């Protein structure tokens, strides 16, 4: 069961890597836009994170504060991606603050996943 949990952690981190990689490609490419790949990475991270939050055959207590903080950050990222995509369709661009916030929050969320015990 522990091997399965490690596989889900790997998928969770991979979701953040996809989201951050797609964001970084846009940032370093000089474009400020949200892509479908960013949304896919966020969904992968969210689904795997929810699977990790389920108490399935573990002998220790889950850190519900960490889970809540990560969920709130992920919801903010999702809201920024959704609002930014709608603004891009309407005006043709994403506000810089919104774009850079997604990158910072993604790094924050991945850092919380790895560092906070």
C-alpha positions as CSV (number, residue, x, y, z in Angstrom):
1,X,0.0,0.0,0.0
2,X,2.9,2.3,0.7
3,X,4.3,1.9,-2.8
4,X,0.9,2.9,-4.2
5,X,1.0,6.0,-2.0
6,X,4.5,6.9,-3.3
7,X,3.2,6.5,-6.9
8,X,0.4,9.0,-6.2
9,X,2.9,11.4,-4.6
10,X,4.9,11.1,-7.7
11,X,1.9,11.9,-9.9
12,X,1.0,14.8,-7.6
13,X,4.5,16.4,-8.0
14,X,4.4,15.6,-11.7
15,X,1.1,17.6,-12.0
16,X,2.9,20.6,-10.4
17,X,5.8,20.1,-12.8
18,X,3.5,20.2,-15.8
19,X,1.8,23.3,-14.6
20,X,5.0,25.1,-13.7
21,X,6.8,23.9,-16.9
22,X,3.9,25.2,-19.1
23,X,3.9,28.5,-17.1
24,X,7.7,28.8,-17.4
25,X,7.6,28.1,-21.2
26,X,5.2,31.0,-21.6
27,X,7.1,33.3,-19.2
28,X,10.5,32.7,-20.8
29,X,9.0,32.8,-24.3
30,X,7.8,36.4,-23.7
31,X,4.1,35.5,-23.8
32,X,1.8,36.2,-20.9
33,X,-1.0,33.7,-21.5
34,X,-2.6,30.7,-19.8
35,X,-2.6,27.5,-21.8
36,X,-4.6,24.3,-21.7
37,X,-1.5,22.4,-20.5
38,X,-1.5,24.6,-17.3
39,X,-5.0,23.6,-16.6
40,X,-4.2,19.9,-17.2
41,X,-1.3,20.1,-14.8
42,X,-3.5,21.7,-12.2
43,X,-6.1,19.0,-12.5
44,X,-3.5,16.2,-12.3
45,X,-2.1,17.8,-9.1
46,X,-5.6,18.3,-7.7
47,X,-6.9,14.8,-8.3
48,X,-3.7,13.2,-7.0
49,X,-3.7,15.6,-4.0
50,X,-7.3,14.6,-3.1
51,X,-6.3,10.9,-3.4
52,X,-3.4,11.6,-1.0
53,X,-5.8,13.3,1.5
54,X,-7.9,10.1,1.8
55,X,-6.8,8.1,4.9
56,X,-6.2,4.8,3.0
57,X,-4.3,2.3,5.1
58,X,-1.8,4.6,6.8
59,X,-0.7,4.3,10.4
60,X,-0.1,8.0,11.1
61,X,-2.3,11.0,11.3
62,X,-2.8,13.2,8.3
63,X,-1.8,16.8,8.6
64,X,-5.1,18.5,7.9
65,X,-3.7,22.0,8.2
66,X,-1.2,21.3,5.4
67,X,-4.0,19.7,3.3
68,X,-6.2,22.7,3.8
69,X,-3.4,25.2,2.9
70,X,-2.5,23.3,-0.2
71,X,-6.2,23.0,-1.2
72,X,-6.7,26.8,-0.8
73,X,-3.6,27.6,-2.8
74,X,-4.7,25.2,-5.5
75,X,-8.2,26.7,-5.6
76,X,-6.6,30.2,-6.0
77,X,-4.4,28.9,-8.8
78,X,-7.5,27.4,-10.5
79,X,-9.5,30.7,-10.1
80,X,-6.6,32.7,-11.6
81,X,-6.3,30.3,-14.5
82,X,-10.1,30.5,-15.1
83,X,-10.3,34.3,-14.8
84,X,-7.1,34.8,-16.8
85,X,-8.4,32.6,-19.6
86,X,-11.7,34.5,-19.7
87,X,-9.9,37.8,-19.8
88,X,-7.6,36.7,-22.5
89,X,-10.6,35.7,-24.7
90,X,-12.2,39.0,-24.0
91,X,-9.3,41.4,-24.2
92,X,-6.5,39.3,-25.8
93,X,-4.1,39.4,-22.8
94,X,-3.7,38.2,-19.2
95,X,-2.8,40.8,-16.6
96,X,0.9,40.5,-15.6
97,X,0.1,40.3,-11.8
98,X,-2.3,37.4,-12.5
99,X,0.2,35.6,-14.7
100,X,3.1,35.9,-12.3
101,X,0.9,35.0,-9.3
102,X,0.2,31.6,-10.9
103,X,3.9,30.8,-11.2
104,X,4.7,31.9,-7.6
105,X,1.7,30.0,-6.1
106,X,2.6,26.9,-8.1
107,X,6.1,26.9,-6.6
108,X,4.7,27.6,-3.2
109,X,2.3,24.7,-3.4
110,X,5.0,22.3,-4.7
111,X,7.3,23.5,-2.0
112,X,4.6,22.9,0.7
113,X,4.1,19.4,-0.7
114,X,7.8,18.5,-0.5
115,X,9.0,20.5,2.6
116,X,6.1,20.6,5.1
117,X,5.8,17.3,7.0
